Amino acid sequence: MKAAVYRGAQRFEVTEVPTPEPGAGEVLVQVRQSAICGTDVHAFMYDIAPPGSVIGHEIAGVIAELGPGVDRFSVGERVVAGGGDHPDGAPRSPRANPRYNYRTMGFQGGVTGGYAEYQILPEWRPTRIPDNVPDEAAVLTEPCAVAVHAVRRSSVKLGDTVAVLGAGPIGMLVTQAVRAAGATRVLVSEPAPGRADAVMELGADVIVNPFEEDVVKRLVELSDGFGPAVVFDCAGFNDTLNQAFEATRRAGQVMLVAVPWEPLPIDPVDWMAREVDFRTSFASEPEDWRISLQLLSSGRISASALMSEASVISLEEIQQAFEGLMKPSSQLQMVINF
């Protein structure tokens, strides 16, 4: 099979590797589409993916072969690569470590991921894709689950005014998820015109351009002088976390969804007297995947505005795509089509 093997030093090699065979309790998934995740871009940028590994985890595919003893799926069923509940006794991921550190433990070798034509998964992990959800929407189930998880961990309530800093793919999905959770007004900070247009189509009420306006002042003005009830930092840039704290209303909440890899300056003296709560959100749980598929199936979350024709690439274009994503970009969600 064809796979993009990471060789280290910010270099992929698209090459032929043996097609894996499913063992007992495993399924072989033929990958139809694989989305490029920001965390994979970080692994590439900071050269922390193990050399010789195949990364990628946002996939939509079809069951190609069953290992011995598998009776949960049939060949030909469409699935995403998550959403199943971890059974008792199955090997745990490093994330189960009570002292888990994403920077040092987040990328492990030895597993072939989604930037390949086929992937082995334990039988319990995949989830069936609803018939009315096409592959190009289903491939965004994992990032959608990240957004759903962040909103479910937040204190968003029916009728709240919420702000989202950054309208990349996760920010666009958070915008839709907070709508589904009952927020009645969503304010988004985003400088890139293409992303700003897309997130407006997806339900944002107002776009604030941080290159042209004082973000904090504008968000406070747009929320009756109090500030948003919850601010989601989906950008993780040098100033966005501090903007989130400064904009949030008294007893409001800041949710850090982005994964910043550089130290971020904050000035607690400017906002701590308002007793702002701070919470982080990381990745997702199986239930978030299932909720995401329900939201995609019902149309309450749309994937179409997150992608354009230029967003869909071949596996052979992965090196160029990752190099481009290392820099600030107006690019929407990128997807590898097999």
BADO-668466 format. One record per residue (C-alpha): x, y, z; residue in one letter; residue number from 1. Coordinates in steps of 0.001 Angstrom, whole numbers, plus 500000, padded with zeros to 6 digits. Layout:
BEGIN
      xx      yy      zz  residu  num
       X       Y       Z       A  NUM
...
***
This chain:
BEGIN
      xx      yy      zz  residu  num
  500000  500000  500000       M    1
  501005  503635  499600       K    2
  501834  505627  502749       A    3
  503413  508940  503741       A    4
  506234  507848  506046       V    5
  507734  510540  508254       Y    6
  511523  510413  507920       R    7
  512392  513169  510385       G    8
  513690  516713  509842       A    9
  510337  517865  508437       Q   10
  510306  515362  505604       R   11
  507694  512892  504402       F   12
  508420  510123  501937       E   13
  505458  508761  499995       V   14
  506367  505146  499388       T   15
  505079  501602  499198       E   16
  504879  499719  502511       V   17
  503367  496309  503282       P   18
  499599  496312  503677       T   19
  498902  495248  507276       P   20
  496830  492180  508047       E   21
  494246  492294  510840       P   22
  494845  490037  513802       G   23
  492324  488649  516260       A   24
  489852  491318  517288       G   25
  491051  493777  514626       E   26
  489679  495263  511420       V   27
  491457  496534  508339       L   28
  490062  499893  507200       V   29
  490570  501172  503676       Q   30
  491076  504901  504091       V   31
  488990  506984  501713       R   32
  489791  510399  503132       Q   33
  492182  511625  505816       S   34
  492048  515175  507197       A   35
  495210  517025  508198       I   36
  495116  517887  511903       C   37
  496867  520851  513495       G   38
  498559  518563  516003       T   39
  500113  516620  513126       D   40
  501387  519910  511716       V   41
  502937  520594  515137       H   42
  504586  517169  515084       A   43
  506033  518028  511682       F   44
  507014  521602  512581       M   45
  508775  520686  515817       Y   46
  510125  517388  514426       D   47
  508656  515290  517234       I   48
  506957  512577  515190       A   49
  509028  509382  515425       P   50
  511047  508795  512226       P   51
  509613  505862  510301       G   52
  506083  506443  511590       S   53
  502881  507072  509677       V   54
  500815  509692  511489       I   55
  497257  510902  510866       G   56
  494092  510135  512803       H   57
  491174  511977  511157       E   58
  489876  509386  508713       I   59
  486756  508168  507001       A   60
  486979  504747  505404       G   61
  485405  501399  504778       V   62
  485909  498027  506454       I   63
  488085  496047  504046       A   64
  488856  492905  506056       E   65
  487955  491334  509393       L   66
  490374  489652  511743       G   67
  489536  486367  513491       P   68
  486690  486653  515967       G   69
  485343  489989  514720       V   70
  481561  490066  514570       D   71
  480777  493718  515232       R   72
  481296  494842  511613       F   73
  480869  493548  508087       S   74
  483138  494141  505113       V   75
  481993  497226  503222       G   76
  480638  499216  506164       E   77
  481695  502868  506300       R   78
  483389  503932  509529       V   79
  485347  506650  511257       V   80
  488393  505725  513308       A   81
  486997  506420  516763       G   82
  483923  506661  518948       G   83
  484010  503151  520377       G   84
  484198  502624  524133       D   85
  487473  501275  525486       H   86
  486803  497743  526790       P   87
  488105  496514  530105       D   88
  491459  494810  529725       G   89
  492417  496410  526390       A   90
  495812  498175  526300       P   91
  495514  501783  527366       R   92
  496927  504708  525411       S   93
  499605  506924  526990       P   94
  496879  509515  527572       R   95
  495501  507322  530367       A   96
  498625  508124  532376       N   97
  497526  510354  535304       P   98
  500606  512517  534655       R   99
  500135  512607  530884       Y  100
  502222  515244  529112       N  101
  501149  515784  525518       Y  102
  504433  517410  524510       R  103
  506560  514453  525643       T  104
  504096  511549  525315       M  105
  501778  512604  522509       G  106
  503490  511015  519542       F  107
  504357  507341  519720       Q  108
  505867  505151  517029       G  109
  504853  501682  515939       G  110
  501314  502442  514718       V  111
  500347  503101  511103       T  112
  498028  506096  511055       G  113
  495700  507692  508561       G  114
  498192  508990  505988       Y  115
  498144  505582  504350       A  116
  495784  503617  502151       E  117
  494937  501140  504918       Y  118
  494864  501243  508706       Q  119
  494476  498541  511352       I  120
  492089  499322  514213       L  121
  490924  497261  517180       P  122
  487358  496113  516613       E  123
  485995  498217  519480       W  124
  487280  501583  518221       R  125
  485511  502482  514929       P  126
  481995  503903  514660       T  127
  479620  503459  511731       R  128
  478948  506521  509605       I  129
  475243  507383  509194       P  130
  473997  506815  505650       D  131
  473197  510489  505107       N  132
  476698  511686  506119       V  133
  479058  511661  503104       P  134
  482730  510791  503464       D  135
  483775  514424  503024       E  136
  481757  515319  506139       A  137
  482519  512158  508100       A  138
  486262  512757  507791       V  139
  485777  515775  510075       L  140
  484204  513713  512865       T  141
  487388  513765  514961       E  142
  487930  517559  514853       P  143
  484208  517975  515373       C  144
  484518  515770  518476       A  145
  487312  518054  519726       V  146
  484964  521026  519387       A  147
  482047  519166  520980       V  148
  484265  518083  523870       H  149
  485380  521672  524462       A  150
  481803  522955  524493       V  151
  480646  520136  526787       R  152
  483463  520968  529218       R  153
  482542  524646  529147       S  154
  479908  526506  531142       S  155
  477939  527651  528075       V  156
  474254  528080  528902       K  157
  471115  528673  526889       L  158
  471041  532311  525789       G  159
  474726  533089  526370       D  160
  476873  535407  524303       T  161
  480060  533518  523448       V  162
  483285  534515  521716       A  163
  485586  532347  519614       V  164
  489142  533506  518941       L  165
  490381  532008  515688       G  166
  488262  530637  512833       A  167
  490451  527796  511707       G  168
  488731  524416  511355       P  169
  488380  523933  515131       I  170
  487111  527482  515621       G  171
  484504  526975  512903       M  172
  483359  523748  514509       L  173
  483263  525326  517994       V  174
  481134  528147  516543       T  175
  478572  525609  515372       Q  176
  478780  523481  518520       A  177
  478065  526430  520836       V  178
  475039  527238  518697       R  179
  473856  523677  519124       A  180
  474435  524015  522885       A  181
  472169  527056  523134       G  182
  474365  530142  522703       A  183
  472286  532836  521032       T  184
  475110  535165  520001       R  185
  478547  534091  518748       V  186
  481309  536646  518224       L  187
  484386  535524  516281       V  188
  487835  537097  516025       S  189
  489499  536206  512711       E  190
  491690  538262  510337       P  191
  491665  536038  507214       A  192
  488834  537075  504830       P  193
  488197  533545  503546       G  194
  487869  532099  507023       R  195
  485796  535078  508175       A  196
  483341  534546  505308       D  197
  483163  530816  506017       A  198
  482486  531186  509748       V  199
  479768  533782  509036       M  200
  478116  531207  506790       E  201
  478318  528733  509668       L  202
  476505  530933  512179       G  203
  478783  533640  513581       A  204
  476951  536889  514297       D  205
  479867  539325  514126       V  206
  483465  539035  512901       I  207
  486139  541114  514625       V  208
  489342  541627  512659       N  209
  492202  541673  515215       P  210
  494475  543439  512710       F  211
  492065  546356  512416       E  212
  490237  546534  515764       E  213
  490912  546296  519485       D  214
  489598  542780  520045       V  215
  488936  543123  523766       V  216
  487189  546483  523448       K  217
  485043  545282  520567       R  218
  483999  542015  522232       L  219
  482975  543882  525374       V  220
  480985  546420  523329       E  221
  479222  543615  521475       L  222
  478166  541963  524750       S  223
  476408  544947  526355       D  224
  479535  546168  528098       G  225
  479908  543035  530231       F  226
  482002  540784  528040       G  227
  481139  537324  526676       P  228
  480079  534640  529146       A  229
  482619  532210  527671       V  230
  485586  532867  525392       V  231
  487097  529926  523474       F  232
  490736  530403  522466       D  233
  491009  528319  519302       C  234
  494057  530177  517998       A  235
  496755  529815  520666       G  236
  498762  532768  519376       F  237
  500972  535053  521396       N  238
  498183  537417  522470       D  239
  494940  535480  522150       T  240
  494883  533871  525595       L  241
  495397  537221  527281       N  242
  492676  538713  525047       Q  243
  490345  535936  526170       A  244
  490936  536670  529857       F  245
  490582  540418  529385       E  246
  487359  540146  527353       A  247
  485488  537637  529529       T  248
  482773  538977  531808       R  249
  482878  538814  535608       R  250
  482668  535172  536736       A  251
  482861  534155  533078       G  252
  485037  531429  531659       Q  253
  488017  531087  529344       V  254
  488329  527777  527480       M  255
  491729  526986  525952       L  256
  491130  524671  522987       V  257
  494216  525470  520900       A  258
  497470  523677  521693       V  259
  500135  526394  522052       P  260
  503703  525110  521751       W  261
  505342  528355  522789       E  262
  505118  530186  526161       P  263
  502233  532665  526178       L  264
  502362  535959  528109       P  265
  499389  536744  530356       I  266
  498737  539646  532709       D  267
  496590  538335  535585       P  268
  496405  541697  537341       V  269
  494181  542962  534505       D  270
  491434  540362  534946       W  271
  491830  538276  538104       M  272
  489633  540627  540148       A  273
  486702  539619  537926       R  274
  487160  536024  539202       E  275
  487375  534531  535745       V  276
  487372  530728  535534       D  277
  489924  529001  533333       F  278
  489567  525544  531861       R  279
  491427  523573  529235       T  280
  490054  521056  526795       S  281
  492117  518393  525064       F  282
  491119  515959  522321       A  283
  487830  514129  522940       S  284
  486055  511154  524460       E  285
  484147  508422  522593       P  286
  480788  510008  523395       E  287
  481925  513222  521704       D  288
  482470  511293  518448       W  289
  478968  509842  518605       R  290
  477426  513233  519343       I  291
  479402  514714  516462       S  292
  478050  512145  514005       L  293
  474525  512919  515239       Q  294
  475093  516654  514722       L  295
  476553  516070  511249       L  296
  473662  513762  510383       S  297
  471033  516258  511560       S  298
  472693  519183  509780       G  299
  473231  521154  512989       R  300
  476932  521061  512168       I  301
  477964  521505  508546       S  302
  481289  520456  507097       A  303
  480844  521931  503625       S  304
  481951  525489  504444       A  305
  485186  524186  506008       L  306
  486497  522921  502680       M  307
  486998  524191  499157       S  308
  488251  522499  496023       E  309
  491755  523671  496931       A  310
  491439  521935  500307       S  311
  491422  518432  498809       V  312
  494838  517063  497873       I  313
  496454  513769  496931       S  314
  498839  511889  499210       L  315
  501717  512898  496932       E  316
  501084  516550  497854       E  317
  501439  516022  501617       I  318
  504951  517492  501922       Q  319
  503958  520734  500218       Q  320
  500754  520934  502260       A  321
  502516  520560  505608       F  322
  505171  523090  504684       E  323
  502438  525578  503814       G  324
  500530  524942  507039       L  325
  503598  525710  509155       M  326
  502998  529416  508471       K  327
  499934  531500  509419       P  328
  497394  530665  506755       S  329
  493930  531450  505475       S  330
  493619  527822  504355       Q  331
  490448  525978  505323       L  332
  490449  522317  506374       Q  333
  492792  520242  504213       M  334
  491860  516660  503319       V  335
  493844  513931  501595       I  336
  491739  512021  499091       N  337
  492716  508394  498388       F  338
***
